[in-house]
């Protein structure tokens, strides 16, 4: 896999209480996982727990927000600005998650504007892309993810602080999971798209991670795929098996 360091993100989504957060962080802090040289781990709790998690979490794991506003803060009730994340010393943000694209109707262009603004202010981005079941069954998968990626590529020049997360919508929280070969197929096509439309250097260096019902039972086989550079984990990131998923970095470094 060359120089692409394995990446594991834990997206807690809209879950947690103060006590639950303490328990999860205690579990993570006690975990025996590969070193920072082998795997980059980023934990993404809800906004209200960002400071709590950051203050308690081990220093070799980073913290991410689950969303941010598209420009500088102001009269945008209910939104969280990139500047606020910087003020809390939060280095990462997840943008374009399918739940926001589908439920809150965030368009490719709106997501791309968010990505560009966050990067311009110095926050690193986990940018999510992926197709619905209807789109996959219609043979539209590669068109959909290419268009989502193209919107971002048209707004940014530097990809060094971007991780692309391919999350087939039909596999998120459903228990269904893309087979290792299905994941590898999309990841390699995304890399080819980047090579043709951005640059060979970006195609080789950008990390493309997989999300969608990743768990302790399937992570090793997925991690063994040449172009799967890690995972964005949902429900399993709240459970002890998240540690096993982090350890799957060993598969690619073996």
VENTA-V378569 format. One record per run of one state. SS is the DSSP state (~ for helix, > for strand, _ for the rest). FROM is the first residue (numbers start at 1). TO is the last residue. If there is no record, write none. Layout:
((SS,FROM,TO) (SS,FROM,TO))
//
This chain:
((_,1,5) (>,6,11) (_,12,17) (~,18,30) (_,31,38) (>,39,44) (_,45,46) (~,47,56) (_,57,60) (>,61,65) (_,66,81) (~,82,87) (_,88,91) (>,92,95) (_,96,97) (~,98,103) (_,104,107) (~,108,120) (_,121,123) (>,124,129) (_,130,132) (~,133,137) (_,138,140) (~,141,153) (_,154,161) (>,162,167) (_,168,168) (~,169,171) (_,172,179) (~,180,197) (_,198,199) (~,200,205) (_,206,206) (>,207,211) (_,212,218) (~,219,223) (_,224,229) (>,230,233) (_,234,234) (~,235,238) (_,239,240) (~,241,247) (_,248,248) (~,249,253) (_,254,254))
//
